[in-house]
Every structure is written in C-alpha cells, then in structure tokens.
Amino acid sequence: MNVNRIDVVPENPIAAAIALAKAFVAEDPGTIRQQIADDERSIVELQRLGNTLLGVEEHAKAEIASRISSLEARIQQLRGSSVPAMSRYRIFDLAPLSWRNKQGLPLLAVFSTGSPTCTFGVTTTVRYSMSGAERRQYTAYAPKHLPQTLVSCYEDVLGRLKSLAARNGSSVKLTAIFGGLIPDHARNDIEEARLLFPDGMFVLAEVRTWSYEARKPTTIHPGDPLVIAFDGRGSFRLITAFDLTAIEQIIKARMDGKLAS
C-alpha cells in the first residue's frame, strides 16, 4: 500500500475521501463473464509457471503471487457487479486510509459499528533461553474487526510502532475513541445497508491527535464521519456520511417529528 504523506492536510479529509468515491457502472453480463473466464485462465497459467520456478527465481515467485492475488480480487469485484441492489452505493477508494499528517500518523481512523475503539499497537514479550539470554519479541496488532484489506492500509503505522517498541523496550499503542451520536437518518442508512453487506460495515472518522498508551485516548467529537461496507467481492462501498449529533438535538428532532405527526 502506497503511503500518501500530505504536506497540506485537507481542511476536511472526510469530504476529500467522499469526493474520490466512484459511481458504480454496470457492465454487460456477457462481457463480465468473459473477463472472469479470462482471468481464471490467467490464474491457472500463473500457478503452473510458479510451480516450475527454481529457488534462484524467488523474486519472480513473489511477483507471480502478487499478480494472482490481484486477479482474484478483480474476479470477486466482477462477480459483484451484477448485483443491482448494490449498484446505488459508490465504490469507496481506500487511498484516504493511507493519508498521513506531517507526523506520519493517519488522518483517518476506522471503527466497526460495534466498537467505539480503534487501536493499533505492538506487544513486547520478553523470553529467556536456558542460558539466561534475553530475547524480545514484538507482535503488531490492529483492531480485530478490520479485514486484512483495511489493515494493509496501516502497515506503515504498525512498522513505526514496532520500531518505537524496540527502541523503548516496551509495548506501545495508538488509540482513538469514537464519541458523539449517529443521527437517525444515518442510522437508518446503516440498517438498510446491513442486509446487503453482511461481511462488515465500518465508520471512518478524522483524528486530529492520536494518543499513545501512556496518555488518555483521543475521543473524536468534531467532524463528519462516513460509513463504508465491504461487499464481500473485493470492494468497499460508501454507505452514508453524517455530522455527529448531540443527545439534545436527537431528542428534539424526534419530539418535533412526533408533534408534526
């Protein structure tokens, strides 16, 4: 994943991310089937080639594996392109997840709809050999709810944390906590989309300051988060965007609605 460290941070990273989302364009079913068949044949040939490589060709083997992975992802996406109900949701570009501020930290955090916490960290484990020699093991981790596709957007962050853990000889982590309330219209959008996207739905929010383990976690209140969903076929879809709403505003809106009815 290429990391885009931005010299000028967008005034509204969420709005900039939404602007990158692309409208879903349905393709001719016959063209889709042909492309899938062609890609499947290419995968078979690449696998055959990979099985014949010698040890000295290790670099080529990695390249073949990467091409196979890309073809498999495209096949998943093509198979999903024939689902009409999904077509109204734009394809979300994951590039904004690799945007970094001047400190090299992510501009956006990812939360599952079931957890208010987004944490990236490295656990340091100390082991001793029979001779008493000390050995430290550093294990990086990301939020458990994130699919590998999203975790890969933060590999550089995990790498930095691992270097920091090795330098300090301790476990480290970055944490942000989602604060505020989702307004009713966005809550309805999420529930409506949940049936179409059972493989996972995620809230993206801007983080001005990430907190290290020793400090109080950052609680995100300002900004205008958005919601994306994994379509199970290699792409993420933009579901909705919203402003965080105060409890008083939600209660007033609901009461006004009851009075009007």
C-alpha positions as CSV (number, residue, x, y, z in Angstrom):
1,M,0.0,0.0,0.0
2,N,1.4,3.3,-1.0
3,V,1.5,5.9,1.8
4,N,0.4,9.4,0.9
5,R,2.0,11.7,3.5
6,I,0.3,15.0,2.8
7,D,2.1,18.3,3.1
8,V,-1.1,20.3,3.3
9,V,-3.7,18.5,5.3
10,P,-7.2,18.7,3.7
11,E,-9.5,21.1,5.7
12,N,-12.0,18.2,5.7
13,P,-10.4,14.8,5.0
14,I,-13.8,13.1,5.1
15,A,-15.1,15.3,2.4
16,A,-12.0,14.8,0.3
17,A,-12.4,11.0,0.7
18,I,-16.1,11.1,-0.4
19,A,-15.0,13.1,-3.5
20,L,-12.8,10.2,-4.5
21,A,-15.7,7.6,-4.4
22,K,-16.7,6.5,-7.8
23,A,-20.1,5.7,-9.1
24,F,-20.9,2.1,-9.8
25,V,-21.0,1.4,-13.5
26,A,-22.8,-1.8,-14.5
27,E,-21.2,-3.8,-17.3
28,D,-22.7,-6.0,-19.9
29,P,-23.2,-9.5,-18.3
30,G,-21.6,-11.2,-21.3
31,T,-18.5,-9.0,-21.0
32,I,-18.3,-9.7,-17.3
33,R,-18.5,-13.5,-17.8
34,Q,-15.8,-13.4,-20.5
35,Q,-13.5,-11.3,-18.3
36,I,-13.9,-13.7,-15.4
37,A,-13.1,-16.6,-17.6
38,D,-10.0,-14.9,-19.0
39,D,-8.8,-14.0,-15.5
40,E,-9.4,-17.6,-14.2
41,R,-7.3,-19.0,-17.1
42,S,-4.6,-16.5,-16.4
43,I,-4.5,-17.6,-12.8
44,V,-4.2,-21.2,-13.8
45,E,-1.2,-20.4,-16.1
46,L,0.5,-18.3,-13.5
47,Q,0.1,-21.1,-10.9
48,R,1.6,-23.6,-13.4
49,L,4.5,-21.2,-14.0
50,G,5.0,-20.7,-10.3
51,N,5.3,-24.4,-9.7
52,T,8.2,-24.7,-12.2
53,L,10.4,-21.9,-10.7
54,L,13.7,-22.6,-9.1
55,G,14.9,-21.2,-5.8
56,V,17.0,-18.6,-7.6
57,E,13.8,-17.2,-9.1
58,E,12.3,-16.3,-5.7
59,H,11.7,-12.7,-6.7
60,A,9.7,-13.8,-9.7
61,K,7.7,-16.2,-7.5
62,A,6.6,-13.3,-5.2
63,E,5.6,-11.2,-8.3
64,I,3.5,-14.1,-9.6
65,A,1.8,-14.5,-6.3
66,S,1.0,-10.7,-6.3
67,R,-0.5,-10.9,-9.8
68,I,-2.6,-13.9,-8.8
69,S,-3.9,-12.0,-5.8
70,S,-4.8,-9.0,-8.0
71,L,-6.6,-11.2,-10.5
72,E,-8.6,-13.0,-7.7
73,A,-9.6,-9.6,-6.3
74,R,-10.8,-8.4,-9.7
75,I,-12.8,-11.6,-10.2
76,Q,-14.6,-11.0,-6.9
77,Q,-15.3,-7.4,-7.9
78,L,-16.6,-8.5,-11.3
79,R,-18.9,-11.1,-9.8
80,G,-20.3,-8.5,-7.5
81,S,-21.0,-6.1,-10.4
82,S,-24.2,-8.0,-11.3
83,V,-25.9,-7.3,-8.0
84,P,-28.4,-4.5,-8.8
85,A,-29.2,-3.6,-5.2
86,M,-25.6,-2.7,-4.5
87,S,-25.3,-0.5,-7.6
88,R,-26.6,2.6,-5.9
89,Y,-23.6,2.6,-3.5
90,R,-20.5,4.2,-4.8
91,I,-17.2,2.4,-4.8
92,F,-15.0,3.8,-1.9
93,D,-11.4,4.4,-2.8
94,L,-9.2,3.2,0.1
95,A,-6.4,5.7,-0.7
96,P,-7.5,8.1,2.1
97,L,-6.7,5.5,4.6
98,S,-3.1,5.9,3.7
99,W,-3.1,9.7,4.1
100,R,-0.7,10.7,6.8
101,N,-0.2,14.0,8.6
102,K,3.2,15.7,9.0
103,Q,4.0,13.4,12.0
104,G,3.4,10.3,9.8
105,L,0.2,9.4,11.6
106,P,-3.1,8.5,9.9
107,L,-5.6,11.2,9.2
108,L,-8.5,8.7,9.4
109,A,-9.4,6.0,11.9
110,V,-11.6,3.0,11.2
111,F,-14.2,1.8,13.7
112,S,-16.6,-1.1,13.4
113,T,-20.3,-0.3,14.0
114,G,-20.0,-2.5,17.1
115,S,-17.0,-0.9,18.8
116,P,-16.1,2.7,19.7
117,T,-12.3,2.0,19.8
118,C,-9.7,2.0,17.1
119,T,-6.3,0.8,18.3
120,F,-3.0,0.0,16.6
121,G,-0.2,-1.4,18.7
122,V,2.8,-3.6,19.3
123,T,3.0,-6.0,22.2
124,T,6.5,-6.7,23.5
125,T,7.2,-10.1,25.0
126,V,10.4,-11.0,26.9
127,R,11.7,-14.6,26.8
128,Y,14.7,-16.1,28.3
129,S,16.8,-19.0,26.9
130,M,18.2,-21.9,29.0
131,S,21.4,-19.9,29.3
132,G,19.6,-16.9,30.6
133,A,19.9,-14.8,27.4
134,E,17.1,-12.3,26.9
135,R,15.1,-12.3,23.7
136,R,12.4,-9.7,22.9
137,Q,9.6,-10.4,20.5
138,Y,7.5,-7.6,19.0
139,T,4.0,-8.5,17.8
140,A,2.0,-5.9,15.9
141,Y,-1.8,-5.8,16.1
142,A,-4.7,-3.9,14.6
143,P,-8.4,-3.7,15.5
144,K,-9.8,-7.2,15.4
145,H,-12.8,-6.2,13.4
146,L,-10.8,-4.9,10.4
147,P,-10.4,-7.1,7.3
148,Q,-6.8,-7.5,6.1
149,T,-7.6,-5.2,3.1
150,L,-8.0,-2.3,5.6
151,V,-5.2,-3.4,7.9
152,S,-2.8,-3.2,4.9
153,C,-3.5,0.5,4.6
154,Y,-1.9,0.9,8.1
155,E,1.2,-1.3,7.6
156,D,3.5,1.7,7.8
157,V,1.9,2.7,11.1
158,L,2.5,-0.7,12.6
159,G,6.0,-0.6,11.3
160,R,6.7,2.7,13.1
161,L,5.2,1.3,16.3
162,K,7.3,-1.8,16.1
163,S,10.4,0.4,15.8
164,L,9.3,2.5,18.7
165,A,8.7,-0.6,20.8
166,A,12.1,-1.9,20.0
167,R,13.7,1.4,20.9
168,N,11.9,1.8,24.2
169,G,11.8,-1.9,25.1
170,S,8.1,-1.7,25.8
171,S,4.6,-2.3,24.4
172,V,3.1,0.7,22.6
173,K,-0.2,1.6,21.0
174,L,-2.1,4.3,19.3
175,T,-5.8,4.7,20.3
176,A,-8.8,6.8,19.3
177,I,-12.3,6.6,20.7
178,F,-15.4,7.4,18.8
179,G,-17.6,10.0,20.6
180,G,-20.9,11.6,19.9
181,L,-24.1,10.1,18.4
182,I,-25.1,9.0,14.9
183,P,-28.2,10.9,13.7
184,D,-31.3,9.0,12.9
185,H,-31.0,9.4,9.1
186,A,-27.6,7.8,9.1
187,R,-28.7,5.1,11.5
188,N,-31.5,4.2,9.1
189,D,-29.0,4.1,6.1
190,I,-26.8,1.7,8.1
191,E,-29.6,-0.6,9.0
192,E,-30.9,-0.6,5.4
193,A,-27.4,-1.4,4.0
194,R,-26.6,-4.1,6.6
195,L,-28.7,-6.7,4.8
196,L,-26.8,-6.1,1.6
197,F,-23.3,-6.0,3.2
198,P,-23.2,-8.7,5.9
199,D,-19.4,-9.0,5.6
200,G,-18.7,-5.9,7.6
201,M,-19.6,-2.2,8.0
202,F,-17.2,0.5,9.2
203,V,-17.2,4.1,10.4
204,L,-14.4,6.4,9.2
205,A,-13.6,9.5,11.2
206,E,-10.9,12.1,11.2
207,V,-8.4,12.0,14.1
208,R,-6.6,15.3,14.9
209,T,-4.4,13.8,17.6
210,W,-3.6,10.1,18.2
211,S,-2.9,9.2,21.8
212,Y,-0.1,6.8,22.9
213,E,-0.7,4.2,25.5
214,A,0.5,6.3,28.4
215,R,-1.9,9.1,27.6
216,K,-5.7,9.3,27.7
217,P,-7.1,8.0,24.4
218,T,-8.4,10.6,22.0
219,T,-12.2,11.0,21.8
220,I,-13.5,12.1,18.4
221,H,-16.3,14.6,18.7
222,P,-15.9,17.1,15.8
223,G,-16.0,16.4,12.1
224,D,-18.4,14.5,9.8
225,P,-17.7,10.7,9.8
226,L,-18.7,8.4,6.9
227,V,-19.7,4.8,6.7
228,I,-18.3,2.2,4.3
229,A,-19.2,-1.5,3.9
230,F,-17.3,-4.5,2.5
231,D,-19.3,-6.0,-0.4
232,G,-17.6,-9.4,0.0
233,R,-16.3,-9.2,-3.6
234,G,-13.2,-7.2,-3.2
235,S,-14.6,-3.6,-2.9
236,F,-15.8,-1.3,-0.3
237,R,-19.0,0.8,-0.8
238,L,-19.8,4.3,0.5
239,I,-23.0,4.0,2.6
240,T,-23.6,7.4,4.2
241,A,-21.9,10.4,5.8
242,F,-23.2,12.4,8.7
243,D,-22.4,15.1,11.3
244,L,-22.0,13.9,14.9
245,T,-25.2,14.9,16.8
246,A,-25.6,16.0,20.4
247,I,-28.1,14.0,22.5
248,E,-30.3,17.1,22.9
249,Q,-30.5,17.6,19.2
250,I,-31.6,14.0,18.5
251,I,-34.3,14.1,21.3
252,K,-35.6,17.5,19.9
253,A,-35.7,16.1,16.3
254,R,-37.6,13.0,17.4
255,M,-40.0,15.1,19.6
256,D,-40.6,17.5,16.7
257,G,-41.4,14.6,14.4
258,K,-44.0,13.2,16.9
259,L,-45.6,16.6,17.3
260,A,-45.8,17.0,13.5
261,S,-47.4,13.7,13.0
